[in-house]
Amino acid sequence: MQAETLKTRIITVDALRGFALLGILLAHMIYWYNAGNMPQELFQKHDGIAMRIVGTINDILISGKFFAFFSFLFGLSFFLQMKSMEDSGRPFVWRYAWRITLMGIIGLIHHAFWRGDILSIYAPLGFILLPMRKLSNKVILVLGILLAINLPGLLIQLPGLIEQMGAAATPPPPPPAGAPSAQDPSQVFFSTVYKSDLWTMMKSNILSIGEKFDFQFGSGRIYITLGFFLLGMYSGRKGWFAMSSEERNPAFRKIRNRSGWLVLITLVIGIGIIVVNEILKLGWEQMPLPGYIFGILFNINSAALVVFYVAGITLLMNRHFWQYLLYPLAPVGKMALTSYLLQTALGLILFFNFGCKLVGVTAPWLNWVIAIVFFILQAWFCKWWFRYFYFGPVEWLWRTATYFKAQPFRKNHSSA
């Protein structure tokens, strides 16, 4: 029974990871695998009902949600690896630190090809988990929640908000006559990244690493990522994914219900603010305080939706019908690093200048169709791969470098 529970736990976590990769692919593919500001004319060219529908779905249900979902699973995996190594008497800290360093190197190489890489963010945050693993469950939970709703980012914005509110009554002076207009950053990004050759793009990406961290801190994503690391570690400490479904389900139902209500309440309040502003023509979109309040609601809504996804999908995987639909995601999740890098390769080949040059050509809804078809092929490929191999190719290299010893790769029966 214990072996069966362990197998079910592994499949469940891998399927969750596969679902997260599907969401990440959709979030990246919808707007041509961009990782920066894009010229507005690209969006205007496809403006219509279809784009508004997929754009709304993306904004509410996908964008900014699945990097956090994946971060939760990273924190869970951190705890599971730590517990496994400590239970077997193997040293954990230095082995984990070296493993994270290798992941950071992979991330920097990936960043050279695509600025949206998340591994180069995970690596430094992964080191922060080492001292934080000594904290109590209560502290981990509270810190995780506060970071997941981007409380540090909101506090950092407060002085600027107060300054903006004080200066709101005084319009800025007009620019001096003859002053040169600044070049549109979106056009610079577009020409440098999407319209240049591979080497020029890579040099630009490498030099932009500082801008990437500026964005992470400015948007609060780095705090949110660390917050979900901690929440994933907390779930591992509670043993939820080590329990049988009968033991786990009551806790997950409670979490699903509470997070679901929080999603609904914040969504209704946010929509209400937008509707009232439109009907009464209050001009709140031009005022700093309503924008700040809306940001708070958005952060809470996003964090609650991620928790709802994790709890809800875990519960669905206890039902035979949903197992049929969701368990095929497990091989993709088991090969998560390789799958993630292959998704980037797809984006580069389709949209960039050294590929098919389809940026702005394909409509966002079509990009989603392409993404779904590609993901189905990924799921099939990963299932086939694991018939013959123990690890994905990048996972095998990573594991081999971690232990300084070639790991088993090809299954013996495959030669028969």
Secondary structure, DSSP 8 states (H G I E B T S, - for coil): -HHHHHHHHHHHHHHHHHHHHHHHHHHHHTTTT--S---HHHHHTT-SHHHHHHHHHIIIIITTTHHHHHHHHHHHHHHHHHHHHHHTT---HHHHHHHHHHHHHHHHHHHHH-TT-SHHHHHHHHHHHHHHTTS-HHHHHHHHHHHHTTHHHHHHHHHHHHHHHHHTTS------TT------HHHHHIIIIISS-HHHHHHHHHHTHHHHHHHHHHHSHHHHHHHHHHHHHHHHHHTTTTS-HHHHHHHHHHHHHHHHHHHHHHHHHHHHHHHHHHHHT--GGG-HHHHHHHHHHHHHHHHHHHHHHHHHHHHHTTSHHHHHHHGGGHHHHHTHHHHHHHHHHHHHHHHSTTTT--TTTS-HHHHHHHHHHHHHHHHHHHHHHHHHBSS-HHHHHHHHHHHTS----B-GGGG-
